């Protein structure tokens, strides 16, 4: 099953194309964004290799869903939902270019990814990981129903908060027939910027 296109009120989440490489790399090379991602900023070569793995590994093996985020046809960010050993389930990950901060796009993306997890993937829970100091992301996710369940102390001594949102109650016997279980991630462990993106 290939990654489908998703739509929010203002955004299009589409599978990446090879032509998105420069904008992808620019997004992840911006330290204002990458400081909240995984282990922090990477080299340009590492980010280009990461982009290549979206095609050679993630899409080729149908591992999990990854999207380019566009507003009015322009690339503004990255989104994914993937299995994560750290949270013991599926985690939403997203990041926005600095020029797209402060416009509520983070909320639209988080809600869409979460709804996709419940509706299309049939997940009982959706998770997010956020750096403890990323208060804007924590507040945003709290507003849309995520709750703080535990903390993880990273190797560098920093703290990552694990948040979870449970699926809405389903009618008796309704679990859905389209649930998918995906193998482990091939991209960074988490993403977040001050507009509300998880780490």
Phi, psi and omega per residue, in radians:
X1 nan 2.120 -3.090
X2 -1.478 2.793 3.141
X3 -1.124 2.165 3.139
X4 -1.481 2.792 2.990
X5 -1.359 2.472 3.096
X6 -2.133 2.665 -3.141
X7 -2.260 2.434 2.957
X8 -1.966 -3.014 3.125
X9 -1.016 -0.627 -3.047
X10 -2.203 -0.154 -2.981
X11 -2.106 2.665 2.991
X12 -2.018 2.223 3.022
X13 -1.874 1.917 -3.076
X14 -2.137 2.641 3.000
X15 -0.983 2.548 3.121
X16 -1.110 2.683 2.950
X17 -2.076 2.757 3.120
X18 -0.969 -0.501 -3.141
X19 -1.214 -0.130 3.128
X20 -1.490 -0.026 -2.986
X21 -0.986 -0.831 -3.046
X22 -1.120 -0.693 -3.139
X23 -1.250 -0.627 3.049
X24 -1.047 -0.873 -3.122
X25 -1.105 -0.724 3.119
X26 -1.071 -0.712 3.105
X27 -1.041 -0.870 -3.049
X28 -1.379 -0.285 3.075
X29 -1.469 -0.207 3.094
X30 -1.357 1.955 -3.054
X31 -1.126 -0.364 3.084
X32 -1.172 -0.429 3.068
X33 -1.626 -0.912 -2.984
X34 -1.209 -0.293 3.105
X35 -1.087 -0.407 3.141
X36 -1.666 0.027 -2.997
X37 -1.817 2.180 3.017
X38 0.838 -2.082 3.136
X39 -1.686 0.258 3.107
X40 1.736 -2.944 -3.055
X41 -1.009 2.513 3.062
X42 -2.034 2.974 3.083
X43 -1.280 2.840 3.091
X44 -1.054 -0.696 3.141
X45 -1.083 -0.689 3.120
X46 -1.154 -0.690 3.127
X47 -1.215 -0.598 3.065
X48 -1.173 -0.677 3.091
X49 -1.138 -0.678 3.088
X50 -1.057 -0.779 3.107
X51 -1.062 -0.731 3.125
X52 -1.075 -0.640 -3.130
X53 -1.202 -0.397 3.062
X54 -1.015 -0.673 -3.120
X55 -1.518 -0.825 -3.013
X56 -1.316 -0.404 -3.079
X57 -2.112 -1.041 -3.005
X58 -1.141 -0.961 3.137
X59 -1.265 -0.711 -3.071
X60 -1.072 -0.635 -3.105
X61 -1.788 0.044 -3.117
X62 0.924 0.871 -3.067
X63 -1.284 -0.839 3.120
X64 -2.878 3.134 -3.027
X65 -1.694 2.260 3.136
X66 -2.352 2.365 -3.080
X67 -2.300 2.613 2.816
X68 -1.498 2.414 3.126
X69 -1.805 2.231 -3.109
X70 -2.206 2.515 3.035
X71 -2.178 2.103 -3.100
X72 0.919 0.706 3.079
X73 1.455 -0.091 -3.107
X74 -1.796 2.434 3.104
X75 -1.153 2.177 3.126
X76 -2.240 -0.088 -3.127
X77 3.079 -2.973 -3.006
X78 -2.348 2.525 3.101
X79 -2.587 2.620 3.069
X80 -2.807 2.814 2.964
X81 -2.371 2.235 -2.962
X82 -2.628 2.756 3.031
X83 -1.206 2.525 -3.134
X84 -2.473 2.149 3.088
X85 -1.117 -0.580 -3.088
X86 -1.050 -0.660 -3.100
X87 -1.771 -0.171 3.141
X88 1.241 0.541 -3.135
X89 -3.117 -2.734 3.139
X90 -1.616 2.424 -3.090
X91 -2.085 2.411 3.014
X92 -1.553 2.507 -3.116
X93 -2.428 2.314 3.070
X94 -2.800 2.745 3.136
X95 -2.603 2.562 3.121
X96 -2.098 2.516 2.989
X97 -1.063 2.568 -3.088
X98 -0.966 -0.618 -3.134
X99 -1.137 -0.262 -3.138
X100 -1.803 0.047 -3.140
X101 -1.213 2.703 2.998
X102 1.330 0.274 -3.092
X103 -2.036 0.129 3.136
X104 1.408 0.126 -3.132
X105 -1.140 -0.612 -3.138
X106 -1.009 -0.729 3.121
X107 -1.114 -0.775 3.136
X108 -1.054 -0.751 -3.118
X109 -1.170 -0.832 -3.108
X110 -1.054 -0.757 3.122
X111 -1.117 -0.731 -3.119
X112 -1.164 -0.782 3.118
X113 -1.108 -0.719 -3.140
X114 -1.137 -0.789 3.102
X115 -1.081 -0.663 3.088
X116 -1.113 -0.716 3.113
X117 -1.067 -0.770 -3.141
X118 -1.274 -0.837 -2.997
X119 -1.376 -0.937 -3.054
X120 -1.466 -0.758 -3.115
X121 -1.496 -0.241 3.112
X122 1.188 0.543 -3.078
X123 -1.374 2.503 3.055
X124 -1.361 -0.434 3.133
X125 -2.528 2.673 2.993
X126 -2.205 2.449 -3.045
X127 -2.076 2.871 3.007
X128 -2.566 2.593 3.032
X129 -2.092 2.324 -3.023
X130 -2.400 2.346 3.036
X131 -1.006 2.398 -3.061
X132 -1.007 -0.545 -3.115
X133 -1.466 -0.079 3.137
X134 -1.503 1.242 -3.002
X135 -1.139 -0.555 3.134
X136 -1.138 -0.745 3.114
X137 -1.137 -0.740 3.131
X138 -1.068 -0.738 -3.137
X139 -1.153 -0.761 -3.132
X140 -1.050 -0.849 -3.104
X141 -1.149 -0.605 3.062
X142 -1.084 -0.662 -3.134
X143 -1.154 -0.475 -3.105
X144 -1.801 0.311 2.947
X145 1.801 0.065 3.060
X146 -1.401 2.512 3.101
X147 -2.135 2.553 3.117
X148 -1.292 2.172 -3.107
X149 -1.945 -0.520 3.112
X150 -2.962 2.963 3.091
X151 -2.027 2.599 3.041
X152 -2.100 2.200 3.071
X153 -1.571 2.071 -3.084
X154 -1.370 2.956 -3.116
X155 -1.048 -0.515 -3.122
X156 -1.525 0.094 3.121
X157 1.602 -0.161 3.124
X158 -1.309 2.858 -3.105
X159 -1.993 2.315 3.032
X160 -1.943 2.281 3.106
X161 -1.619 2.341 3.064
X162 -1.750 2.186 3.135
X163 -2.070 2.623 -3.083
X164 -2.414 2.489 2.988
X165 -2.221 2.261 -3.125
X166 -1.530 2.630 3.116
X167 -1.149 2.606 3.040
X168 -1.041 2.673 3.103
X169 -1.050 2.420 3.132
X170 -1.835 2.715 3.038
X171 -1.027 2.749 -3.119
X172 -0.849 2.232 3.073
X173 1.400 -0.007 -3.063
X174 -1.706 1.768 3.065
X175 -1.897 -0.268 -3.101
X176 1.612 2.591 -3.102
X177 -1.910 0.059 -3.066
X178 -1.910 0.357 3.138
X179 -1.136 2.475 3.094
X180 -2.221 2.527 3.013
X181 -1.996 2.189 -3.062
X182 -1.906 2.656 3.071
X183 -1.216 3.021 -3.088
X184 -1.046 2.821 -3.028
X185 -1.185 2.663 3.018
X186 -2.061 0.054 3.088
X187 -2.004 -3.022 -3.076
X188 -1.067 2.671 -3.054
X189 -1.198 -0.283 3.126
X190 3.126 2.786 -3.033
X191 -2.386 2.584 3.015
X192 -2.987 2.450 3.031
X193 -2.358 2.935 -2.997
X194 -1.052 -0.218 3.106
X195 -1.371 0.092 3.016
X196 1.968 0.387 -3.113
X197 -1.592 2.412 3.108
X198 -1.145 2.699 3.118
X199 -1.336 nan nan
